[in-house]
Amino acid sequence: MNCRPAPRAATWLLERLVSGSRFEPLIGDLVEQFEEGRSRRWYWRQAIGALAGHALRALRTHAPSFIGAILAGCVLTSLWQLGCSLAFQSVYLDLAQVKQHPWTLQAFLRLAGMQASMASEYALCFTSAWVVTRVHRAHQHAVLVAFVATLIARNLPTVARLVFDGADYSGSAVAVATQIILTALRAACTLVGGLVAIRTKRLAEMDRRTRFVAIFWVAQMLVTGLLFAACRVGELAYRRPAGILSMYAAGAACGVYLALLLWRQSSTARDPIHLA
C-alpha cells in the first residue's frame, strides 16, 4: 500500500467549503483510493466534481435569495453613489481657485466636505455588505465574496478605458494604478464590513492582533484621507502624488489582511462558507 499523503489543498477545500461533516465519508474514500495508487490528478478531479455538484444543488435551492442579495447590494451601491455625487459635487468644483487662497474658511469647508465624502464611501462599503449578508443568511460568506467580486467586475471597464485612452498620456500609469488601488480598497472595506456583520464578537472580544490591525487600519485610512484632501484644497503643498497613492495601497493591503484575520476567526466560530 502506498502511504503517500493525499493532496492537502483538495482535502482542505472539501473540509472547509461545506458545512458540517457531509464530506467526511467521501474524503475517507478518496484518501483510501489515493493510497492504493490513484493519481493526484484523479484526487483533484473527484474533489472538484464533488464540490461543483454540491454547489449546483445549493444554488437550485438558494439561488433566488442569493442573486437577490447581490442585486440589492448593487442597487444600494448605485443609488448611494449617485446621492453622494449630487451632495458633494460642489466640494470638488473650482479647486484651482481654492488652492490660490489656502487657509481660508472656504478651503476648510472644502476640506470638511471631502472628509465627509470619503466617510460616506466607507459607510457605503459597510452598509452594502450588511444588507447583502442579511438578505441571504444561508451562505453569508459565499454571498459576500460574490458581491465583492461583482463590485470589482463593475470597475474593470473603467480600468480598461484608462489603459486604452491613456496609451499616449504620460500620466496614464498613475491614473490606472489609482483606479486599481481604490478598487482594491473598496473591496477590502466591503469584505471587512461583511465579516464584521457576520461575526457576533465585538472589537474588545477579538484577539489582540486583530484588534491592533483594525485600529491601525482605521487610523491609517483617516490620516491618508486627510492628507489627500489637504493636498487637493491646497492646505498642504505636497507635490508627490505617488506618496499619497502608496499610502492608499498600504491601506488596501492592511484591509485585506484584516479581512483574512476576520475570515479565519469567523470560519472557526461557525461553519466556513456554508455551501449547504
C-alpha positions, 0 to 999 in steps of 0.5 A, spaced: 500 500 500 502 506 498 502 511 504 503 517 500 499 523 503 493 525 499 493 532 496 492 537 502 489 543 498 483 538 495 482 535 502 482 542 505 477 545 500 472 539 501 473 540 509 472 547 509 467 549 503 461 545 506 458 545 512 458 540 517 461 533 516 457 531 509 464 530 506 467 526 511 465 519 508 467 521 501 474 524 503 475 517 507 474 514 500 478 518 496 484 518 501 483 510 501 483 510 493 489 515 493 493 510 497 492 504 493 495 508 487 490 513 484 493 519 481 493 526 484 490 528 478 484 523 479 484 526 487 483 533 484 478 531 479 473 527 484 474 533 489 472 538 484 466 534 481 464 533 488 464 540 490 461 543 483 455 538 484 454 540 491 454 547 489 449 546 483 444 543 488 445 549 493 444 554 488 437 550 485 435 551 492 438 558 494 439 561 488 433 566 488 435 569 495 442 569 493 442 573 486 437 577 490 442 579 495 447 581 490 442 585 486 440 589 492 447 590 494 448 593 487 442 597 487 444 600 494 451 601 491 448 605 485 443 609 488 448 611 494 453 613 489 449 617 485 446 621 492 453 622 494 455 625 487 449 630 487 451 632 495 458 633 494 459 635 487 460 642 489 466 640 494 470 638 488 468 644 483 473 650 482 479 647 486 484 651 482 481 657 485 481 654 492 488 652 492 490 660 490 487 662 497 489 656 502 487 657 509 481 660 508 474 658 511 472 656 504 478 651 503 476 648 510 469 647 508 472 644 502 476 640 506 470 638 511 466 636 505 471 631 502 472 628 509 465 627 509 465 624 502 470 619 503 466 617 510 460 616 506 464 611 501 466 607 507 459 607 510 457 605 503 462 599 503 459 597 510 452 598 509 452 594 502 455 588 505 450 588 511 444 588 507 447 583 502 449 578 508 442 579 511 438 578 505 441 571 504 443 568 511 444 561 508 451 562 505 453 569 508 460 568 506 459 565 499 454 571 498 459 576 500 465 574 496 460 574 490 458 581 491 465 583 492 467 580 486 461 583 482 463 590 485 470 589 482 467 586 475 463 593 475 470 597 475 474 593 470 471 597 464 473 603 467 480 600 468 480 598 461 478 605 458 484 608 462 489 603 459 486 604 452 485 612 452 491 613 456 496 609 451 499 616 449 498 620 456 504 620 460 500 620 466 496 614 464 500 609 469 498 613 475 491 614 473 490 606 472 494 604 478 489 609 482 483 606 479 486 599 481 488 601 488 481 604 490 478 598 487 482 594 491 480 598 497 473 598 496 473 591 496 477 590 502 472 595 506 466 591 503 469 584 505 471 587 512 464 590 513 461 583 511 465 579 516 464 584 521 456 583 520 457 576 520 461 575 526 457 576 533 464 578 537 465 585 538 472 589 537 474 588 545 472 580 544 477 579 538 484 577 539 489 582 540 492 582 533 486 583 530 484 588 534 491 592 533 490 591 525 483 594 525 485 600 529 491 601 525 487 600 519 482 605 521 487 610 523 491 609 517 485 610 512 483 617 516 490 620 516 491 618 508 484 621 507 486 627 510 492 628 507 489 627 500 484 632 501 489 637 504 493 636 498 487 637 493 484 644 497 491 646 497 492 646 505 498 642 504 503 643 498 505 636 497 507 635 490 508 627 490 502 624 488 505 617 488 506 618 496 499 619 497 497 613 492 502 608 496 499 610 502 492 608 499 495 601 497 498 600 504 491 601 506 488 596 501 493 591 503 492 592 511 484 591 509 485 585 506 489 582 511 484 584 516 479 581 512 483 574 512 484 575 520 476 576 520 475 570 515 479 565 519 476 567 526 469 567 523 470 560 519 472 557 526 466 560 530 461 557 525 461 553 519 466 556 513 462 558 507 456 554 508 455 551 501 449 547 504 
